[in-house]
Structures are given as structure tokens and as C-alpha cells.
């Protein structure tokens, strides 16, 4: 199997990290890969906020958990009320992917960039988890404050986030793939 396909098959959501910070060169490689994601019309409607300041990651987690306590979905409220829950699983690095608000394809384009972040992290031996729980703060009264702290440009909206770090322990096994998810029309 070629290296790219092996990386795709090996990638797992990692939710347990060491405290060791990611090397700057690895972060640059990951962001470069994200910037090479496809985008509608080549607009590249994304902005990447890279947070390695532990206090800010903690504050985002706390604010998002607080905002999620009144969410309409019961499982979100239960998670928000779980003792010891951390929205970013204690990862030492967080990347928030924001998209141009007035671009109709921003969500899809930023999702492609987020997938590139996950795959490039795996290829570098890092653990990563696509985590959107920590974005509940951007639906609260503290939204503008946190957008400023993350240096999100005007006209952009935080859409996705990825917790990054070195794995603590082994990666989980892949769940069995669902059957019946493919149709061929020939």
C-alpha cells in the first residue's frame, strides 16, 4: 500500500496527549499542508489561529464548556457537566480554522483544510483530534473577545478546531467500516 493511503488508514482521533510542545517546524509543515487544500474557485477562504499558550487553551475550554451547559442537545449538556472534562483533551497545541463569513463554500473549504491538518499530523507522528466542542464559546456573549484573542480577522468565523500533540499511549483501533455505504452507477 502506498504511504498516503497508509497514513489515511492509520489516522485516529487522539484524546490523550503528553505535555511536550510540538516543534515549530512541524507546525509550519502542518499549516502548509492545510493551505494546499482544495477551495471553491481557488479562493482559499481560511485563516489558521495556532494557540500554544496553555492559559488561553484552558480559558477557551472553560468558556466553551460553560456555553454548552445550556445547549439544546442533551448529550452536549451531559458532556459539559462531566467532572474533569476538557474541551481539547489537554492538548498542548490548538489550531482554530476560521472561514470567510460571506463565502458560500467556506465551510467545505475549511473542512478540507482541517482534514489536511489531521493527515499531515499523522504523517509526522503526532496525535490530533478534530474537536468542535471548544467552539461553543463563539456562540456566546464572549465570542468577540475570543476572536480578538485568537487574532481571527474581521469577516471570518471560527468553524473547526484541531487538538494537537504527542500521543500519550497507543492509538485506538479503527472501528469496523460500515457496510452498504457505496453505490456504483455504471
N, C-alpha and C positions, 0 to 999 in steps of 0.2 A: 504494500500500500504506500502511496506517496506521502511525503511529510505533511502536506497541507491537510489531506483527508485524515491522517492520523491525529493531527492537532485538533481538528473538529470533533473527532470521536472521543478524544481524551478529555476535552474541556468539561469541567463540572462547576457548579456553584459552590464556592468555598465560603464557609461561615465561621471559620476559626483561624485566626491569624497570630503570628508571633508579633512582638513589638518592634522588630527590626524594620527600619525605614527602607523604602525602595530607593535604589540608586537613581540619580538624576538622569544618567544616560538611558536607563531602561524606561523611565517616564517619557523621555523625548522620543524614543523608538515607538512607544505605545501611542502617543499623540500623533506622530507622523502617520502611523497606520490608520488611525481614526480619520485623519484628513484625506486619506485616499479612498474613503467610502464613496459609493455612487451617490449622486444627488440629482434631483429633477432639474433638467436644463443646466446642469453644472453649477448651480447657484451656491453650493456649499454653505447652507444657511445655519451653521453651527457655531457655538462658542464653547470652549472647554475651560472650566474652572477646576484647577488642581489644588486640593487642600491637603496639606500635611501638618497643619497646626492642630495639635491634639485638642486644645481648648475649643477651637471652632467646630471641629467634628463632633465633640461632645455636646456643644450648645445646639447644633443642628439636630442631633439625635433627640435631646430633651424637648426642644421646641416642636419637633415633628410628632413625638410621642404624645405630647400634651394636646396638639391639634387633632390627633387621631382618636383621642378618647371620646369625642362626640361624633365620630364618623357614622354614617348610616349602616354600614356593613358590620354585623355582629363580630365576625372573625377579626376584623381590623381593631375594633374596640377591645376584644379579648387580648390580642397581642399587645396593644398599647398599655393594658393594665397588668401585663405579666411582669412580675418582680424580676429585676435584673436585665430586662430586655434592652438591647442596644440596637438602634435602627441600622447601624453599619457594622454590627458584629465586632466592634473593637478594632477594625482595620486601621492601619497607620496612615493610609492614603485614601482619599476620596476624589473621584472625578465626577463633576456635575456637568451634564451635557445639556446646553440650552439651545433653543432654536428660535429663529426669527418668527415673531408672532404673526405677521401678515403674509407669511409664505405658506401656501396651502399644503406643500409637501414636507414641511419641516419635521413633523413627527416621524414620517417614514425615513427621511434622510438621516435624522439624528439617531434613529433606531439602527440603521445600517452602520453608522459610525460607532455606536455603542457595541455592536457585535464585533466590529474590528478591534475594539479595545479588549474585549473578552478573549478573542482568539490570539491577539498578539501577546497578552499577558500569559496565556497558557504556553505559547511558544517560547517564552523567556523563563519558564519555570516558576511563574508567580501564580498566586491564587487570586481569584476575582469572583465577585458576585454582583449581578445586576440587581440593584436594590432601589425600589421606588418608595418604600415606606418613609424614608428620610426626606421625602419631598413634600409631605403634608404641610410643612411649615409655609410653603409657598401658596397655600390656600387659606392662610390665616392673616390676622392683622399685622403680623411680623414680617410679611412677605418682602416688602420694600427694604426693610432693614437688612435682611439676609441676602437679598440680591446685591445690595451695595457691598456687604462684607465679602461676597464671592466674586465681586467685580463683573457681574453679569451686565452686559451693555444694555442701554435703553432699547426697547423694542424687541427684546429677547425674553423667552420664558423658559425656566428650568423644566426639562422634560424627563430626564433619566439620570440615574447616578450609578456608579460602579464603585464598590468597596474593593480595594486592592492591598495586597501584602503578601508576605511569605506564608505558606500554609503551615498550620500547626496540625500535625498528624497527617494521615493519608487522605487522599481524595475519596469521596464516596463512590460506590459502584454506580454505573449507569442504570437507570430504571429500564425495564424492558420496553422496547418500542411498540407502540400500538399498532395493531393490525387494521386493515381496512381504511387506511388514510390516503390511498393513492388510486387514481383512476387514469387509465391510458385511453386516449381517444385517438385512434389511428385510422 
